[in-house]
């Protein structure tokens, strides 16, 4: 007697992707709901932002604890250069690199009970002693400078120093996140008018 094994068919859906991207007309919903991983994970998102037209909307659904700052910077660059209107839809926890991405969106929507956390970078380095020392010194200088630019208007100068110098974590609830976002928008408008 012969048996035929039936191999289950692999069901492919967008929801199985690490970064689900749903296109509905001129609106694109992107789900950043897991750790921010290596830059190549976001190639489709970057392409989507880079090829958007004026009048397109890209909604970034963000609920994650952060991750790779290199990936966050790549996403920030694409948001900055995109013709789309980019909206961060925040819920759950939005922390670390995920907050950096949020800071560059055109608008935010904050769900009740959202936890928004900004903090200093964390990483490990390997190599010879001098290489590690040079890399750590370079990275510390660059990321301390980046914090001042990224969170300008959202955090005070004192809070930025607490993050960069004291390794303090700053936590904000939904209401305070919305309030601080309003201050950031005013700060950005003021800086733009001065140019």
N, C-alpha and C positions, 0 to 999 in steps of 0.2 A: 504494500500500500504506500503510495506517495503522498506526501503532504506538501502543499504550497504555503509557504509563509507569506502572509500578507504584510507588506511593509507599510506602516502607517504613513500617510501622506503628510509631508511637512506643510503646515498651514503658515503661510507668510502673510503677516499683516503689519501695517505701519507701527502698531503698538508693540511689536517685538523688537523694534529698533531701540538702540540706546538713547537716541535723541529723536523721538517721533516728530515728524513734520507733516502737518495737514494743510493742504491748500484748498481754499474755498473761494473761488473767484479771485478778488484782489486782496483777500485777507489770508494770512498764513499764521497758523498756530504752531509754536515750537515748544516742546516740553523739556525743560531743563530740570528734571526731577530726580536726578541721581548725581553723584559726585562729579565735579568738573574734572574730566580726565585729560588725556593727551590731546594736543591740538588736532590731530587727524580725525578725531571723533566728531569734530564740528565742521568738517569740510562742506557738507551739504548746507548747513546753516549759513556759513560764510558766503557760499555761492548765492544762496537765496537773498541775503542782504545786499551783496554786491550787484546783483542783477535786477533789483527792485526798481520800480518806476515811481515817480511822484504820484501820490494818491493811493499807493499800496500801503497796507498796514501789516506789520509783523508783531504778533503778540507773543512775548516770551513768558511762558508759564513757569515761574521759578519757585521751587520748593526743594532746596538742597543745602547741605552744610559746607559747600565750597569745594576747593580742590586746587588744581593747577593754575597758578597765576599766569603762566605763559599762555594757556588756553584762554583765560579771562581777557588778557591783553589783546589777543587775536580777535576775540568776539567784540571787544570794545572798539577796536579799530574799524571793524566792519560796520558796526552800528553808527559810528561817527561819520563814515563815508557813504552810508546808505541813503538813497532817496526815499526810502519807506519811512512811514511814521511808526516808530518802535515803542511798544507799550510793555512794561513789565507788570505782569499779573502775579502778585506776591501772595503766598499763603504758607502756612506751616512754619518751617524754619528757612530763613534766607541768611546765610552766613558767609563770611570770609570772601572768597573769590566771587561768589554769587552776588554779594553786595556791590562789588566793583562793577560788574556787568549792569546792575540796576542803575547805578549812578549815571550811566551814559544813555539811558533810554529817554525818549521824549516825554513820556508820561508814566505814572505808576498807578496801579489799582491795588489796594492793600486789603486783604480779607481780614475779618475779625480774628483775633488770637494769633496773628502773625508775630514771629520772633525774629528780629533783625539784629545781627551781630557783626560788629566790625572788630578786627584785631590785627596784630602784627603777623608777619609771615612766619611759616614754619617749614623747615626743610632739612635735609641731610646732605652732606657733601663728602666726596671721597677723592683721593689723589694724594700727591705728595704734600708735605706740610705747607710749603710755600704756595702751592697751587690752591689748596683749600683756603689758606689765609687770604690770598688775593681775591678769590671768588667770594668769600664771605664779606670782606670789606667792600667790594664792588656792589654786591647785591644789597647789603645793608644801606649803602648810600643811595642807590637807585630807588629802592622800595620806600625808603623814608621820604624821598623827594616825590615819588608817585602818590603816596598817601596824601600829601599836601594838595596835590592837583585833583586827585580823584574825589576826595571828600570835601573840597572847598565849598563852604556855605552849608553843608550838611552837618559837619562836625566843627566845633570851635578849635582855635589854635591849641588851646590847652588839652582838649580831647585828642587831637592828633599827636601831640607830644606824649600823652599817656599811652597811646597805642605804640608809637615808634620807640620811645625810650624806656617805658615801664612795662611793656608787654601786657598791658591791661586789655581785657575784653570789655567792649561797650555793648550793652543789650538795650534794645528799644522795642516796645510793644507797637501794635498797629497804629494807634492814635499818634504816638510820638513820631513814628516813622513818617506819617502823612504830614505832620506839623513841620518836621525838619525838611521834608521834601519841598514844601512851600518856601522855606527860607533859602534852600539851594537854588530854586528857580529864580527867586528875586536876586540872589547873589550873581547868578549867571547873566541875567538881564542887565544888571548894573555894570558888570565887567564888560559886556558887549557894547553898551552905550558909551563907555569911556574910550573905546577904540576908535 
